[in-house]
Amino acid sequence: MFIIKCVIMERYRIKTLKEMKKEFGKDWRRHTGFNSRGMMDYLLGQPLTKEQTRSLLTTDYAHIENDNGENSIDFWIICKDSVTKVKRRVSYEKSI
């Protein structure tokens, strides 16, 4: 007997610069909490990990490690307004 299990995962990513400007206008940094000097801009359009997504959905914030190495900040905080849902990814698992 085969059992097919359907797994649907909600995926999120940080909005792109174009999306930020469209939604929040030219002062998008002030409205979203993005660093005013552009140090977080490398995150624009980046997907969230499962852990970051879980945090975002439970607390409205996600902590993202600072990987750009240009400053001494360990992590960034992204608010729910700064992310967008990506199309669902469906995977099927077959077991015997």
Contacts in CASP RR format, 6 or more apart in sequence:
PFRMAT RR
TARGET T0000
AUTHOR 0000-0000-0000
METHOD contacts of the structure
MODEL  1
MFIIKCVIMERYRIKTLKEMKKEFGKDWRRHTGFNSRGMMDYLLGQPLTK
EQTRSLLTTDYAHIENDNGENSIDFWIICKDSVTKVKRRVSYEKSI
1 96 0 8 1.000
2 94 0 8 1.000
2 95 0 8 1.000
2 96 0 8 1.000
3 94 0 8 1.000
3 95 0 8 1.000
3 96 0 8 1.000
4 92 0 8 1.000
4 93 0 8 1.000
4 94 0 8 1.000
5 92 0 8 1.000
5 93 0 8 1.000
5 94 0 8 1.000
5 95 0 8 1.000
6 90 0 8 1.000
6 91 0 8 1.000
6 92 0 8 1.000
7 90 0 8 1.000
7 91 0 8 1.000
7 92 0 8 1.000
7 93 0 8 1.000
8 88 0 8 1.000
8 89 0 8 1.000
8 90 0 8 1.000
9 50 0 8 1.000
9 88 0 8 1.000
9 89 0 8 1.000
9 91 0 8 1.000
10 53 0 8 1.000
10 85 0 8 1.000
10 88 0 8 1.000
11 47 0 8 1.000
11 48 0 8 1.000
11 53 0 8 1.000
11 85 0 8 1.000
11 86 0 8 1.000
11 87 0 8 1.000
11 88 0 8 1.000
11 89 0 8 1.000
12 47 0 8 1.000
12 48 0 8 1.000
12 52 0 8 1.000
12 53 0 8 1.000
12 56 0 8 1.000
12 83 0 8 1.000
12 84 0 8 1.000
12 85 0 8 1.000
12 86 0 8 1.000
13 45 0 8 1.000
13 46 0 8 1.000
13 47 0 8 1.000
13 48 0 8 1.000
13 83 0 8 1.000
13 84 0 8 1.000
13 86 0 8 1.000
14 43 0 8 1.000
14 44 0 8 1.000
14 45 0 8 1.000
14 46 0 8 1.000
14 47 0 8 1.000
14 48 0 8 1.000
14 78 0 8 1.000
14 82 0 8 1.000
14 83 0 8 1.000
14 84 0 8 1.000
15 23 0 8 1.000
15 44 0 8 1.000
15 45 0 8 1.000
15 82 0 8 1.000
15 83 0 8 1.000
15 84 0 8 1.000
16 44 0 8 1.000
16 45 0 8 1.000
17 41 0 8 1.000
17 44 0 8 1.000
19 84 0 8 1.000
20 28 0 8 1.000
20 32 0 8 1.000
20 34 0 8 1.000
20 44 0 8 1.000
20 82 0 8 1.000
21 28 0 8 1.000
24 31 0 8 1.000
24 32 0 8 1.000
25 31 0 8 1.000
28 34 0 8 1.000
29 35 0 8 1.000
29 36 0 8 1.000
29 38 0 8 1.000
30 36 0 8 1.000
31 81 0 8 1.000
32 79 0 8 1.000
32 81 0 8 1.000
32 82 0 8 1.000
33 79 0 8 1.000
33 82 0 8 1.000
34 40 0 8 1.000
34 41 0 8 1.000
34 82 0 8 1.000
35 41 0 8 1.000
35 76 0 8 1.000
39 68 0 8 1.000
39 70 0 8 1.000
39 71 0 8 1.000
39 73 0 8 1.000
40 76 0 8 1.000
42 67 0 8 1.000
42 68 0 8 1.000
43 64 0 8 1.000
43 76 0 8 1.000
43 78 0 8 1.000
47 86 0 8 1.000
48 56 0 8 1.000
48 62 0 8 1.000
48 64 0 8 1.000
48 78 0 8 1.000
48 83 0 8 1.000
52 62 0 8 1.000
52 63 0 8 1.000
52 64 0 8 1.000
52 78 0 8 1.000
53 62 0 8 1.000
55 61 0 8 1.000
55 62 0 8 1.000
55 63 0 8 1.000
56 62 0 8 1.000
56 78 0 8 1.000
56 80 0 8 1.000
56 83 0 8 1.000
60 79 0 8 1.000
60 80 0 8 1.000
61 77 0 8 1.000
61 78 0 8 1.000
61 79 0 8 1.000
61 80 0 8 1.000
62 77 0 8 1.000
62 78 0 8 1.000
62 83 0 8 1.000
63 75 0 8 1.000
63 76 0 8 1.000
63 77 0 8 1.000
63 78 0 8 1.000
64 75 0 8 1.000
64 76 0 8 1.000
64 77 0 8 1.000
64 78 0 8 1.000
65 74 0 8 1.000
65 75 0 8 1.000
66 73 0 8 1.000
66 74 0 8 1.000
66 75 0 8 1.000
66 76 0 8 1.000
END
